């Protein structure tokens, strides 16, 4: 059952990441990978939220498998982040490449921390 939940969440996350990326990139004609950044930051926030819920004992294993491992695991994407950073470097857009790494890492940690604090605030009452 757990495997099926991970597969289901993973399929949904991959499709969601693709749709977010296409929509955002269409709206912003830029070499910077805004769509991947948004997907990674959103997934980090959701995973932080789920971690906060889990720390307080509220997240069942099925939710962790479906949303944490499956959905967040495929919504966030290190491979696309890495590919787009290398692409920016090879296109001599070094400033965008450095900004992509810095913003993704900082915003990802910030989003995860915000999700964690939000969950703790909601469920620690």
Biotite code that builds the C-alpha atoms (Angstrom):
import biotite.structure as struc

atoms = struc.array([
    struc.Atom([0.000, 0.000, 0.000], chain_id="A", res_id=1, res_name="UNK", atom_name="CA", element="C"),
    struc.Atom([2.830, 2.408, 0.845], chain_id="A", res_id=2, res_name="UNK", atom_name="CA", element="C"),
    struc.Atom([4.447, 1.877, -2.552], chain_id="A", res_id=3, res_name="UNK", atom_name="CA", element="C"),
    struc.Atom([1.159, 2.665, -4.297], chain_id="A", res_id=4, res_name="UNK", atom_name="CA", element="C"),
    struc.Atom([0.812, 5.899, -2.301], chain_id="A", res_id=5, res_name="UNK", atom_name="CA", element="C"),
    struc.Atom([4.378, 6.959, -3.164], chain_id="A", res_id=6, res_name="UNK", atom_name="CA", element="C"),
    struc.Atom([3.745, 6.199, -6.835], chain_id="A", res_id=7, res_name="UNK", atom_name="CA", element="C"),
    struc.Atom([0.463, 8.116, -6.828], chain_id="A", res_id=8, res_name="UNK", atom_name="CA", element="C"),
    struc.Atom([1.976, 11.128, -5.068], chain_id="A", res_id=9, res_name="UNK", atom_name="CA", element="C"),
    struc.Atom([5.032, 11.001, -7.322], chain_id="A", res_id=10, res_name="UNK", atom_name="CA", element="C"),
    struc.Atom([2.932, 10.974, -10.464], chain_id="A", res_id=11, res_name="UNK", atom_name="CA", element="C"),
    struc.Atom([0.879, 13.928, -9.238], chain_id="A", res_id=12, res_name="UNK", atom_name="CA", element="C"),
    struc.Atom([3.991, 15.861, -8.197], chain_id="A", res_id=13, res_name="UNK", atom_name="CA", element="C"),
    struc.Atom([5.735, 15.311, -11.532], chain_id="A", res_id=14, res_name="UNK", atom_name="CA", element="C"),
    struc.Atom([2.712, 16.481, -13.504], chain_id="A", res_id=15, res_name="UNK", atom_name="CA", element="C"),
    struc.Atom([2.239, 19.457, -11.189], chain_id="A", res_id=16, res_name="UNK", atom_name="CA", element="C"),
    struc.Atom([5.922, 20.432, -11.542], chain_id="A", res_id=17, res_name="UNK", atom_name="CA", element="C"),
    struc.Atom([5.691, 20.256, -15.324], chain_id="A", res_id=18, res_name="UNK", atom_name="CA", element="C"),
    struc.Atom([2.512, 22.357, -15.429], chain_id="A", res_id=19, res_name="UNK", atom_name="CA", element="C"),
    struc.Atom([3.885, 24.964, -13.015], chain_id="A", res_id=20, res_name="UNK", atom_name="CA", element="C"),
    struc.Atom([7.137, 25.215, -14.955], chain_id="A", res_id=21, res_name="UNK", atom_name="CA", element="C"),
    struc.Atom([5.435, 25.605, -18.340], chain_id="A", res_id=22, res_name="UNK", atom_name="CA", element="C"),
    struc.Atom([2.949, 28.174, -17.035], chain_id="A", res_id=23, res_name="UNK", atom_name="CA", element="C"),
    struc.Atom([5.565, 30.305, -15.262], chain_id="A", res_id=24, res_name="UNK", atom_name="CA", element="C"),
    struc.Atom([8.110, 30.136, -18.089], chain_id="A", res_id=25, res_name="UNK", atom_name="CA", element="C"),
    struc.Atom([5.426, 31.172, -20.574], chain_id="A", res_id=26, res_name="UNK", atom_name="CA", element="C"),
    struc.Atom([4.594, 34.195, -18.419], chain_id="A", res_id=27, res_name="UNK", atom_name="CA", element="C"),
    struc.Atom([8.258, 35.194, -17.961], chain_id="A", res_id=28, res_name="UNK", atom_name="CA", element="C"),
    struc.Atom([10.311, 35.230, -21.138], chain_id="A", res_id=29, res_name="UNK", atom_name="CA", element="C"),
    struc.Atom([13.613, 34.909, -19.311], chain_id="A", res_id=30, res_name="UNK", atom_name="CA", element="C"),
    struc.Atom([16.607, 32.598, -19.301], chain_id="A", res_id=31, res_name="UNK", atom_name="CA", element="C"),
    struc.Atom([16.206, 32.289, -15.529], chain_id="A", res_id=32, res_name="UNK", atom_name="CA", element="C"),
    struc.Atom([14.355, 29.070, -14.538], chain_id="A", res_id=33, res_name="UNK", atom_name="CA", element="C"),
    struc.Atom([11.510, 30.698, -12.603], chain_id="A", res_id=34, res_name="UNK", atom_name="CA", element="C"),
    struc.Atom([9.206, 27.699, -12.965], chain_id="A", res_id=35, res_name="UNK", atom_name="CA", element="C"),
    struc.Atom([11.625, 25.246, -11.405], chain_id="A", res_id=36, res_name="UNK", atom_name="CA", element="C"),
    struc.Atom([12.404, 27.722, -8.641], chain_id="A", res_id=37, res_name="UNK", atom_name="CA", element="C"),
    struc.Atom([8.700, 28.084, -7.818], chain_id="A", res_id=38, res_name="UNK", atom_name="CA", element="C"),
    struc.Atom([8.168, 24.303, -7.827], chain_id="A", res_id=39, res_name="UNK", atom_name="CA", element="C"),
    struc.Atom([11.194, 23.703, -5.587], chain_id="A", res_id=40, res_name="UNK", atom_name="CA", element="C"),
    struc.Atom([10.273, 26.427, -3.101], chain_id="A", res_id=41, res_name="UNK", atom_name="CA", element="C"),
    struc.Atom([6.624, 25.336, -2.967], chain_id="A", res_id=42, res_name="UNK", atom_name="CA", element="C"),
    struc.Atom([7.641, 21.714, -2.410], chain_id="A", res_id=43, res_name="UNK", atom_name="CA", element="C"),
    struc.Atom([10.082, 22.764, 0.307], chain_id="A", res_id=44, res_name="UNK", atom_name="CA", element="C"),
    struc.Atom([7.362, 24.719, 2.102], chain_id="A", res_id=45, res_name="UNK", atom_name="CA", element="C"),
    struc.Atom([4.957, 21.796, 1.917], chain_id="A", res_id=46, res_name="UNK", atom_name="CA", element="C"),
    struc.Atom([7.598, 19.363, 3.148], chain_id="A", res_id=47, res_name="UNK", atom_name="CA", element="C"),
    struc.Atom([8.470, 21.691, 6.031], chain_id="A", res_id=48, res_name="UNK", atom_name="CA", element="C"),
    struc.Atom([4.792, 21.880, 6.922], chain_id="A", res_id=49, res_name="UNK", atom_name="CA", element="C"),
    struc.Atom([4.473, 18.093, 6.836], chain_id="A", res_id=50, res_name="UNK", atom_name="CA", element="C"),
    struc.Atom([7.611, 17.743, 8.975], chain_id="A", res_id=51, res_name="UNK", atom_name="CA", element="C"),
    struc.Atom([6.150, 20.087, 11.585], chain_id="A", res_id=52, res_name="UNK", atom_name="CA", element="C"),
    struc.Atom([2.918, 18.115, 11.622], chain_id="A", res_id=53, res_name="UNK", atom_name="CA", element="C"),
    struc.Atom([4.890, 14.888, 11.905], chain_id="A", res_id=54, res_name="UNK", atom_name="CA", element="C"),
    struc.Atom([6.974, 16.178, 14.818], chain_id="A", res_id=55, res_name="UNK", atom_name="CA", element="C"),
    struc.Atom([3.789, 16.714, 16.775], chain_id="A", res_id=56, res_name="UNK", atom_name="CA", element="C"),
    struc.Atom([2.644, 13.167, 16.028], chain_id="A", res_id=57, res_name="UNK", atom_name="CA", element="C"),
    struc.Atom([-0.166, 14.104, 13.691], chain_id="A", res_id=58, res_name="UNK", atom_name="CA", element="C"),
    struc.Atom([1.026, 12.850, 10.330], chain_id="A", res_id=59, res_name="UNK", atom_name="CA", element="C"),
    struc.Atom([0.077, 9.245, 9.579], chain_id="A", res_id=60, res_name="UNK", atom_name="CA", element="C"),
    struc.Atom([2.466, 7.070, 7.548], chain_id="A", res_id=61, res_name="UNK", atom_name="CA", element="C"),
    struc.Atom([0.075, 7.103, 4.599], chain_id="A", res_id=62, res_name="UNK", atom_name="CA", element="C"),
    struc.Atom([0.183, 10.910, 4.402], chain_id="A", res_id=63, res_name="UNK", atom_name="CA", element="C"),
    struc.Atom([3.974, 10.876, 4.683], chain_id="A", res_id=64, res_name="UNK", atom_name="CA", element="C"),
    struc.Atom([4.207, 8.374, 1.814], chain_id="A", res_id=65, res_name="UNK", atom_name="CA", element="C"),
    struc.Atom([1.689, 10.135, -0.429], chain_id="A", res_id=66, res_name="UNK", atom_name="CA", element="C"),
    struc.Atom([2.588, 13.780, 0.178], chain_id="A", res_id=67, res_name="UNK", atom_name="CA", element="C"),
    struc.Atom([6.044, 13.847, 1.728], chain_id="A", res_id=68, res_name="UNK", atom_name="CA", element="C"),
    struc.Atom([7.865, 11.204, -0.274], chain_id="A", res_id=69, res_name="UNK", atom_name="CA", element="C"),
    struc.Atom([5.708, 11.026, -3.401], chain_id="A", res_id=70, res_name="UNK", atom_name="CA", element="C"),
    struc.Atom([4.349, 14.501, -4.092], chain_id="A", res_id=71, res_name="UNK", atom_name="CA", element="C"),
    struc.Atom([7.150, 16.598, -2.590], chain_id="A", res_id=72, res_name="UNK", atom_name="CA", element="C"),
    struc.Atom([9.802, 14.206, -3.858], chain_id="A", res_id=73, res_name="UNK", atom_name="CA", element="C"),
    struc.Atom([8.770, 14.686, -7.464], chain_id="A", res_id=74, res_name="UNK", atom_name="CA", element="C"),
    struc.Atom([7.498, 18.268, -7.214], chain_id="A", res_id=75, res_name="UNK", atom_name="CA", element="C"),
    struc.Atom([10.932, 19.375, -6.066], chain_id="A", res_id=76, res_name="UNK", atom_name="CA", element="C"),
    struc.Atom([13.626, 18.467, -8.521], chain_id="A", res_id=77, res_name="UNK", atom_name="CA", element="C"),
    struc.Atom([17.353, 18.519, -7.956], chain_id="A", res_id=78, res_name="UNK", atom_name="CA", element="C"),
    struc.Atom([18.095, 17.116, -11.397], chain_id="A", res_id=79, res_name="UNK", atom_name="CA", element="C"),
    struc.Atom([16.281, 19.896, -13.252], chain_id="A", res_id=80, res_name="UNK", atom_name="CA", element="C"),
    struc.Atom([17.800, 22.480, -10.916], chain_id="A", res_id=81, res_name="UNK", atom_name="CA", element="C"),
    struc.Atom([21.264, 21.098, -11.686], chain_id="A", res_id=82, res_name="UNK", atom_name="CA", element="C"),
    struc.Atom([20.599, 20.857, -15.419], chain_id="A", res_id=83, res_name="UNK", atom_name="CA", element="C"),
    struc.Atom([19.313, 24.420, -15.622], chain_id="A", res_id=84, res_name="UNK", atom_name="CA", element="C"),
    struc.Atom([22.278, 25.743, -13.651], chain_id="A", res_id=85, res_name="UNK", atom_name="CA", element="C"),
    struc.Atom([24.707, 24.007, -16.031], chain_id="A", res_id=86, res_name="UNK", atom_name="CA", element="C"),
    struc.Atom([22.668, 25.240, -19.019], chain_id="A", res_id=87, res_name="UNK", atom_name="CA", element="C"),
    struc.Atom([22.965, 28.804, -17.764], chain_id="A", res_id=88, res_name="UNK", atom_name="CA", element="C"),
    struc.Atom([26.718, 28.370, -17.345], chain_id="A", res_id=89, res_name="UNK", atom_name="CA", element="C"),
    struc.Atom([27.164, 26.970, -20.853], chain_id="A", res_id=90, res_name="UNK", atom_name="CA", element="C"),
    struc.Atom([25.084, 29.823, -22.279], chain_id="A", res_id=91, res_name="UNK", atom_name="CA", element="C"),
    struc.Atom([27.464, 32.208, -20.491], chain_id="A", res_id=92, res_name="UNK", atom_name="CA", element="C"),
    struc.Atom([24.694, 33.488, -18.235], chain_id="A", res_id=93, res_name="UNK", atom_name="CA", element="C"),
    struc.Atom([26.929, 33.112, -15.191], chain_id="A", res_id=94, res_name="UNK", atom_name="CA", element="C"),
    struc.Atom([25.116, 35.676, -13.075], chain_id="A", res_id=95, res_name="UNK", atom_name="CA", element="C"),
    struc.Atom([21.822, 33.824, -13.619], chain_id="A", res_id=96, res_name="UNK", atom_name="CA", element="C"),
    struc.Atom([23.546, 30.509, -12.784], chain_id="A", res_id=97, res_name="UNK", atom_name="CA", element="C"),
    struc.Atom([24.946, 31.823, -9.504], chain_id="A", res_id=98, res_name="UNK", atom_name="CA", element="C"),
    struc.Atom([21.627, 33.510, -8.678], chain_id="A", res_id=99, res_name="UNK", atom_name="CA", element="C"),
    struc.Atom([19.787, 30.259, -9.421], chain_id="A", res_id=100, res_name="UNK", atom_name="CA", element="C"),
    struc.Atom([21.911, 28.341, -6.921], chain_id="A", res_id=101, res_name="UNK", atom_name="CA", element="C"),
    struc.Atom([21.825, 31.021, -4.226], chain_id="A", res_id=102, res_name="UNK", atom_name="CA", element="C"),
    struc.Atom([18.122, 31.820, -4.508], chain_id="A", res_id=103, res_name="UNK", atom_name="CA", element="C"),
    struc.Atom([17.037, 28.186, -4.752], chain_id="A", res_id=104, res_name="UNK", atom_name="CA", element="C"),
    struc.Atom([19.027, 27.119, -1.695], chain_id="A", res_id=105, res_name="UNK", atom_name="CA", element="C"),
    struc.Atom([18.145, 30.131, 0.453], chain_id="A", res_id=106, res_name="UNK", atom_name="CA", element="C"),
    struc.Atom([14.489, 30.274, -0.580], chain_id="A", res_id=107, res_name="UNK", atom_name="CA", element="C"),
    struc.Atom([14.145, 26.493, -0.201], chain_id="A", res_id=108, res_name="UNK", atom_name="CA", element="C"),
    struc.Atom([15.487, 26.522, 3.348], chain_id="A", res_id=109, res_name="UNK", atom_name="CA", element="C"),
    struc.Atom([13.422, 29.591, 4.173], chain_id="A", res_id=110, res_name="UNK", atom_name="CA", element="C"),
    struc.Atom([10.253, 28.033, 2.775], chain_id="A", res_id=111, res_name="UNK", atom_name="CA", element="C"),
    struc.Atom([10.855, 24.769, 4.639], chain_id="A", res_id=112, res_name="UNK", atom_name="CA", element="C"),
    struc.Atom([11.465, 26.658, 7.893], chain_id="A", res_id=113, res_name="UNK", atom_name="CA", element="C"),
    struc.Atom([8.326, 28.736, 7.343], chain_id="A", res_id=114, res_name="UNK", atom_name="CA", element="C"),
    struc.Atom([6.254, 25.598, 6.700], chain_id="A", res_id=115, res_name="UNK", atom_name="CA", element="C"),
    struc.Atom([7.688, 23.986, 9.816], chain_id="A", res_id=116, res_name="UNK", atom_name="CA", element="C"),
    struc.Atom([6.939, 27.011, 12.013], chain_id="A", res_id=117, res_name="UNK", atom_name="CA", element="C"),
    struc.Atom([3.428, 27.317, 10.559], chain_id="A", res_id=118, res_name="UNK", atom_name="CA", element="C"),
    struc.Atom([2.624, 23.678, 11.286], chain_id="A", res_id=119, res_name="UNK", atom_name="CA", element="C"),
    struc.Atom([4.030, 23.931, 14.790], chain_id="A", res_id=120, res_name="UNK", atom_name="CA", element="C"),
    struc.Atom([1.916, 27.056, 15.405], chain_id="A", res_id=121, res_name="UNK", atom_name="CA", element="C"),
    struc.Atom([-1.238, 25.349, 14.160], chain_id="A", res_id=122, res_name="UNK", atom_name="CA", element="C"),
    struc.Atom([-0.873, 21.987, 15.939], chain_id="A", res_id=123, res_name="UNK", atom_name="CA", element="C"),
    struc.Atom([0.893, 22.934, 19.151], chain_id="A", res_id=124, res_name="UNK", atom_name="CA", element="C"),
    struc.Atom([-2.192, 24.618, 20.585], chain_id="A", res_id=125, res_name="UNK", atom_name="CA", element="C"),
])
